[in-house]
Amino acid sequence: MPESFNMLLSVFFSVSDLVAFPVCFLVLFFIIRNRAGHNKDPRIRMLYFRAFYFKLICVLIFTFLTEFYFKGGDTGLYYQATQDFRAAIKDNPDNIQLIAETPKLTYKSPLFDYFYYDGYTGDLTYNYMLAQANFLPPKLALIPSYLFGNSYLCISMVFGFFALGGAIRLFKTFYYFYPKLYRELAFACLFLPSVCYWSSGLLKDPITFGSVGYITYAFLNIFVRKKQIGASLAWIVIGVFLLLVIKVYILLVLVMALLVWQFAEINKVIKNKTLRSIFAGMTFIASIGIGILLLQYLTSMEAAQQYQLDKIAGNAEYQRQMFSDISQASGGSDSHFTINTSNPVLMVFGGIVATFYRPFLWEINSPIALLSAFESAIFLFLTLYFMSKKGVKRFFTIPFSEPRILMCFLFAFVFAVAVGTASANFGALSRYKIPCMPFYLIMVILIYHKMNLPYPKWFNKVLNIAVPQIR
């Protein structure tokens, strides 16, 4: 075996995993069984267990591909940073408080030497931890690290379980309004392959994806169901904090979508058509205005200033060019793509196409790209089938007739533009886009439902495989 392979094998896996992982599995299984037991409907109980086992498979695939295919990557740096934290705590237990209070690594920090001299290949850990967004995941990983014998596999499972919790809550949000569509909603929230895969390891993505689900469900509980107010507020605080530190642009888009949803729900209560039309225009403008003010406030902090509205376009172009340069320097990977236009309208269109409908089948160059291509094909064919039956105009106008569809529409498309125009690599884009993928598919499903349009036969077959019917 190559020397680098042996090093990774010793870093990510050890004999202790044989004991730690079964213990971790049992703990999480009992949690999921407990939560599933609160549902009287056997179909929903089945979904909990099926989603849990699917997540377990994705975690195992992720950890082994990290070892054998990616040879480390971001997750390796996060795991090494967790070891550096543990070394600091071992030397001085008081460092626990220092770690908790430190937002990011600095050259003057007492923790710096632990990262600088950790011996990790390329000596990259300390550079990576200088960013606040990268410093938080290994801090969170310390908890499962101490609970489960420092097992990389168990840490990945716990991170994946948090994402699963958010996905289940996202499912429950829409299931509350559309119980008859439980199979379609379950597929969109729980069983999209690339979404489940990229939310299954020691990365930022499981944290952010889970946070979106927790915040959305908490929003439903507070403003619609008016139940579990205290717990919901707590989850909003936790989710907002995590998104604000790690990927604030997700929070920005989510805030706007939820505000528009709430105002649109209020508008539905008004019976008079004229008043409803006037209020609809006023509330839509007001929600956008409030959203802009809130977004500007949230991004006033130094770490988030790059996402202020007047800087987003410039940052998108800069990041797109940066990814392009990296790809060319590494030999021009087949996963590299460009949006060859400076026209804002065409760039928006290109970003949406790249996010939801690419990579096309002929652009596949890796097993992971195959998952994304499979989902992209489903999205593309479902969209084109609807347009061929009901027209292009209705695809874009129906969302404005129902608040939940409008919320999905706004979150999915605004998010798609943000990540699609800022990425130039399908591998990176497949990770960045996972929060908006369920929302887009839910939007399409609800549009089909609204228009009483039967699904194509092939989509029913996909549903039968992903979520078998229970009678």
C-alpha positions in Angstrom: 0.0 0.0 0.0 1.2 3.6 -0.6 2.4 5.4 2.4 -0.3 8.1 2.2 -2.9 5.3 2.2 -1.5 3.8 5.3 -1.5 7.2 7.0 -5.2 7.8 6.1 -6.1 4.4 7.3 -4.6 5.0 10.7 -6.1 8.5 10.9 -9.7 7.6 10.1 -10.2 4.0 11.3 -9.0 2.0 14.3 -9.8 -1.2 16.1 -11.9 0.9 18.6 -14.4 1.4 15.8 -15.5 -2.2 16.1 -16.8 -1.4 19.6 -17.7 2.3 19.3 -19.8 2.1 16.2 -22.2 -0.6 17.4 -22.7 1.5 20.6 -23.3 4.6 18.6 -25.7 2.8 16.3 -27.7 1.5 19.3 -27.9 4.9 20.9 -29.2 6.6 17.8 -31.5 3.7 17.0 -33.2 4.0 20.3 -33.6 7.7 19.7 -35.2 7.2 16.3 -37.4 4.4 17.7 -38.6 6.6 20.4 -39.4 9.4 18.0 -41.1 7.0 15.6 -43.2 5.6 18.4 -44.9 9.0 18.8 -46.6 8.5 15.4 -49.8 6.5 15.3 -49.7 6.1 11.5 -47.7 3.0 10.6 -46.7 4.6 7.3 -44.9 7.4 9.1 -43.2 5.0 11.6 -41.9 3.0 8.6 -40.5 6.2 7.1 -38.5 7.0 10.3 -36.8 3.6 10.3 -36.3 3.5 6.5 -34.8 6.9 6.6 -32.5 6.0 9.5 -31.2 2.9 7.7 -30.7 4.8 4.5 -28.8 7.4 6.4 -26.6 4.7 7.9 -25.8 3.3 4.4 -24.9 6.8 3.3 -22.6 7.4 6.3 -20.8 4.1 5.6 -20.4 4.9 1.9 -19.2 8.5 2.7 -16.6 7.3 5.2 -15.2 4.6 2.9 -15.2 6.9 -0.1 -13.4 9.5 2.0 -10.8 6.8 2.7 -10.4 5.1 -0.7 -11.4 7.7 -3.2 -11.1 11.3 -1.9 -8.1 10.5 0.4 -9.1 12.9 3.1 -10.3 16.3 1.9 -12.2 18.7 4.1 -13.5 16.0 6.4 -9.9 15.0 7.1 -9.0 18.5 8.1 -12.0 18.7 10.4 -11.1 15.3 12.0 -7.5 16.4 12.5 -8.7 19.6 14.1 -10.8 17.6 16.5 -7.6 15.7 17.4 -5.8 19.0 18.0 -8.6 20.1 20.3 -8.4 16.9 22.2 -4.6 17.3 22.5 -5.1 20.8 23.9 -7.7 19.6 26.5 -5.4 16.7 27.5 -2.6 19.1 28.2 -4.8 21.5 30.2 -8.5 20.8 30.9 -9.1 24.5 31.2 -8.7 24.7 27.4 -12.2 23.4 27.2 -13.5 26.9 28.1 -10.9 28.5 25.8 -12.1 26.3 22.9 -15.7 27.1 23.6 -15.1 30.9 23.7 -12.8 31.1 20.7 -14.6 31.9 17.4 -11.7 31.1 15.2 -8.0 30.3 15.2 -5.5 33.2 15.3 -1.8 33.2 15.2 -1.7 34.6 18.7 -4.1 32.1 20.2 -2.7 29.6 22.8 -4.3 26.9 20.6 -2.3 27.8 17.5 0.7 25.5 18.3 -1.6 22.5 18.5 -2.7 23.0 14.9 0.6 24.2 13.5 2.6 21.2 14.9 0.0 18.5 14.4 2.0 16.8 11.6 -0.9 16.5 9.2 0.0 16.1 5.6 0.7 19.4 4.0 0.5 21.1 7.4 -2.8 22.7 6.3 -4.9 22.4 9.4 -4.0 25.7 11.0 -4.6 27.6 7.7 -8.1 26.0 7.4 -9.0 26.8 11.0 -8.4 30.6 10.5 -11.9 30.8 9.1 -14.7 30.9 11.7 -17.0 28.7 9.5 -14.3 26.0 9.5 -13.5 26.3 13.2 -17.0 25.4 14.4 -17.5 21.8 13.0 -14.5 20.3 14.8 -15.7 22.0 18.0 -19.1 20.3 17.6 -17.3 17.1 16.8 -15.7 17.1 20.2 -18.9 15.9 21.8 -19.4 12.6 19.9 -15.6 12.2 19.9 -15.5 11.9 23.7 -18.8 9.9 23.8 -17.7 7.3 21.3 -14.0 6.8 21.7 -12.8 9.3 19.2 -14.3 7.2 16.3 -14.4 9.0 13.0 -17.2 6.7 11.9 -19.3 7.6 15.0 -18.7 11.3 14.6 -19.9 11.1 11.0 -22.9 9.2 12.1 -23.8 11.8 14.7 -23.4 14.6 12.2 -25.5 12.6 9.7 -28.1 12.0 12.4 -28.5 15.7 13.0 -29.1 16.2 9.3 -31.6 13.4 9.4 -33.5 15.1 12.2 -33.7 18.3 10.2 -34.9 16.3 7.1 -37.6 14.6 9.1 -38.8 17.9 10.4 -38.8 19.4 6.9 -41.0 16.4 5.9 -43.3 16.9 8.9 -43.7 20.6 7.9 -45.2 19.8 4.5 -46.9 16.6 5.7 -48.9 18.8 8.1 -50.5 20.5 5.0 -50.5 17.6 2.6 -50.9 14.2 4.4 -52.0 12.4 1.2 -48.7 13.2 -0.4 -46.6 11.6 2.3 -44.7 9.3 -0.2 -43.7 12.1 -2.5 -42.7 14.4 0.4 -40.7 11.6 2.0 -38.8 11.0 -1.2 -38.1 14.8 -1.6 -37.0 15.3 2.1 -35.5 11.9 3.1 -34.4 9.8 0.1 -32.7 12.0 -2.5 -29.4 10.1 -2.8 -26.9 13.0 -3.2 -28.6 15.1 -0.6 -28.5 12.2 1.9 -24.9 11.4 1.0 -23.5 14.9 1.3 -25.3 15.4 4.6 -23.7 12.2 6.1 -20.2 13.1 7.2 -18.0 15.3 9.3 -18.6 18.4 7.1 -20.4 21.7 7.4 -23.2 20.5 5.1 -25.0 18.2 7.6 -25.1 21.0 10.1 -26.5 23.6 7.7 -29.0 21.1 6.0 -30.3 20.0 9.4 -30.6 23.6 10.6 -32.8 24.5 7.7 -35.2 21.7 8.6 -35.3 22.5 12.3 -35.9 26.2 11.6 -38.6 25.6 9.1 -40.5 23.2 11.4 -40.1 25.5 14.3 -41.5 28.3 12.2 -44.6 26.1 11.5 -45.0 25.3 15.2 -44.9 28.9 16.3 -47.0 30.6 13.6 -49.3 27.9 12.3 -49.7 25.1 14.8 -49.1 27.3 17.8 -47.6 24.4 19.8 -44.2 23.6 21.3 -43.4 27.3 21.4 -40.5 27.1 23.9 -38.7 24.1 22.1 -39.3 25.7 18.7 -37.8 29.0 19.8 -34.8 27.1 21.1 -34.3 25.3 17.8 -34.6 28.6 15.9 -31.9 30.1 18.1 -29.6 27.1 17.6 -30.3 26.9 13.9 -29.8 30.6 13.3 -26.5 30.6 15.2 -25.2 27.6 13.2 -26.2 29.1 9.9 -24.9 32.5 10.8 -21.5 31.2 11.6 -21.1 28.5 9.0 -23.0 29.6 5.8 -24.9 32.8 6.4 -26.2 32.9 2.8 -28.5 29.9 3.6 -30.0 31.8 6.5 -30.5 34.9 4.3 -32.5 33.0 1.7 -34.4 31.1 4.3 -35.4 34.2 6.2 -36.8 35.8 3.1 -38.7 32.7 2.0 -40.3 32.2 5.5 -41.3 35.9 5.7 -43.0 35.8 2.4 -44.7 32.5 3.3 -46.1 34.0 6.5 -47.4 37.2 4.8 -49.0 35.1 2.1 -50.8 32.9 4.7 -52.2 36.1 6.3 -53.4 37.3 2.9 -55.4 34.1 2.3 -57.6 35.0 5.3 -59.0 38.1 3.6 -62.3 37.2 1.8 -62.8 40.4 -0.2 -61.0 40.0 -3.6 -60.1 43.7 -3.9 -58.8 44.0 -0.4 -56.9 40.7 -0.8 -55.2 41.9 -4.0 -54.2 45.2 -2.3 -53.0 43.4 0.8 -51.1 40.9 -1.4 -49.2 43.6 -3.1 -48.5 45.5 0.1 -47.5 42.4 2.1 -45.3 41.1 -0.7 -43.4 44.4 -0.9 -43.3 44.7 2.9 -41.9 41.2 3.3 -39.3 41.8 0.7 -38.4 45.1 2.5 -38.3 43.5 5.9 -36.2 40.7 4.4 -33.7 43.1 3.0 -33.4 45.1 6.2 -33.0 41.9 8.2 -30.5 40.5 5.8 -28.5 43.7 5.9 -28.6 43.6 9.7 -27.5 40.0 9.9 -24.6 40.6 7.5 -23.3 43.7 9.3 -20.9 41.5 11.2 -17.4 41.2 9.8 -17.6 37.5 9.1 -20.8 37.9 7.1 -20.1 41.2 5.3 -19.2 39.4 2.1 -22.9 38.4 1.8 -24.3 41.9 1.9 -26.6 42.4 -1.1 -24.4 45.0 -2.8 -21.5 42.5 -2.7 -23.1 39.2 -3.7 -22.7 39.7 -7.5 -19.0 40.5 -7.2 -18.4 37.6 -4.8 -20.2 35.2 -7.1 -18.0 36.2 -10.1 -14.9 36.0 -8.0 -15.7 32.6 -6.6 -16.6 31.3 -10.1 -13.3 32.5 -11.5 -11.4 31.0 -8.5 -12.9 27.6 -9.0 -12.1 27.8 -12.7 -8.5 28.7 -12.0 -8.1 25.8 -9.5 -9.6 23.4 -12.0 -7.3 24.5 -14.8 -4.3 24.4 -12.5 -5.1 20.8 -11.6 -5.3 19.7 -15.2 -8.8 20.7 -16.2 -11.1 18.2 -14.5 -14.1 17.0 -16.4 -16.3 18.2 -13.5 -15.4 21.8 -14.3 -18.1 23.9 -16.0 -18.6 27.5 -16.9 -21.4 29.9 -17.5 -20.1 31.8 -20.5 -21.9 35.1 -20.2 -21.7 38.4 -18.5 -25.4 39.1 -19.0 -27.1 39.0 -15.6 -30.3 37.4 -17.0 -28.4 34.7 -18.8 -26.2 34.2 -15.7 -29.3 33.7 -13.5 -30.7 31.2 -16.0 -27.3 29.4 -16.2 -27.1 29.2 -12.5 -30.6 27.6 -12.2 -29.9 25.1 -14.9 -26.5 24.1 -13.4 -28.1 23.7 -9.9 -31.2 21.7 -10.8 -30.6 20.1 -14.1 -26.9 19.4 -14.4 -24.7 17.4 -14.6 -26.3 15.9 -17.6 -25.8 12.2 -18.1 -22.9 12.8 -20.5 -21.1 15.0 -18.0 -20.7 12.2 -15.4 -17.1 11.6 -14.4 -17.4 9.9 -11.0 -19.7 7.7 -8.9 -20.8 10.7 -6.8 -21.6 12.7 -10.0 -23.9 9.8 -11.0 -26.1 10.5 -7.9 -26.4 14.1 -8.9 -27.1 13.3 -12.5 -29.8 10.9 -11.4 -31.5 13.6 -9.4 -31.0 16.2 -12.1 -32.6 14.0 -14.6 -35.7 13.5 -12.4 -36.0 17.2 -11.9 -35.5 18.0 -15.6 -38.0 15.4 -16.9 -40.6 16.2 -14.3 -40.3 19.9 -15.1 -40.5 19.4 -18.9 -43.4 17.0 -18.6 -45.4 19.5 -16.6 -44.5 22.3 -19.1 -45.5 20.1 -22.0 -48.9 19.3 -20.4 -49.8 22.6 -18.7 -47.5 25.2 -20.3 -44.4 27.1 -19.3 -46.3 30.1 -18.0 -48.3 28.0 -15.4 -45.1 26.5 -14.0 -44.0 30.0 -12.9 -47.4 31.5 -12.0 -49.0 28.7 -10.0 -46.6 29.1 -7.0 -48.0 32.6 -6.4 -51.4 31.1 -5.8 -50.5 29.1 -2.7 -48.2 30.3 0.2 -46.4 27.0 0.7 -45.6 26.6 -3.0 -44.4 30.2 -3.1 -42.1 29.7 -0.2 -40.5 26.6 -1.9 -40.3 28.5 -5.2 -38.5 31.5 -3.6 -36.1 29.4 -1.5 -35.3 27.0 -4.3 -34.7 29.5 -7.1 -32.9 32.3 -5.1 -30.7 29.7 -3.6 -30.0 28.1 -7.0 -28.9 31.4 -8.5 -26.6 32.0 -5.5 -24.8 28.7 -5.6 -25.1 28.0 -9.3 -23.4 31.2 -10.4 -20.7 31.0 -7.8 -19.6 27.5 -8.6 -17.6 26.1 -11.5 -17.2 22.5 -10.4 -20.0 19.9 -10.2 -18.4 18.3 -7.2 -18.5 21.5 -5.2 -22.0 22.4 -6.5 -23.4 19.0 -5.5 -22.5 19.9 -1.9 -23.6 23.5 -2.0 -27.0 22.9 -3.5 -28.4 20.2 -1.1 -30.5 22.6 1.0 -32.5 23.7 -2.0 -33.0 20.3 -3.7 -35.9 19.1 -1.4 -37.6 22.5 -1.8 -37.5 22.4 -5.6 -38.9 18.8 -5.7 -41.6 19.7 -3.2 -42.6 22.7 -5.3 -42.9 20.6 -8.4 -44.9 17.9 -6.6 -47.3 20.5 -5.2 -47.7 22.1 -8.6 -48.7 18.7 -10.0 -51.1 18.2 -7.1 -52.6 21.7 -7.6 -53.2 21.1 -11.3 -54.4 17.4 -10.7 -51.8 16.3 -13.2 -50.8 12.6 -12.9 -47.1 11.9 -12.5 -45.3 10.2 -15.4 -45.3 6.4 -15.0 -41.5 6.3 -14.5 -41.8 8.7 -11.5 -44.3 6.3 -9.9 -41.8 3.5 -10.3 -39.1 5.7 -8.6 -41.5 6.4 -5.7 -42.3 2.7 -5.3 -38.7 1.9 -4.9 -37.9 4.8 -2.6 -41.1 4.7 -0.5 -43.1 1.5 -0.9 -46.8 1.8 -0.2 -48.1 0.3 3.1 -51.8 -0.6 3.2 
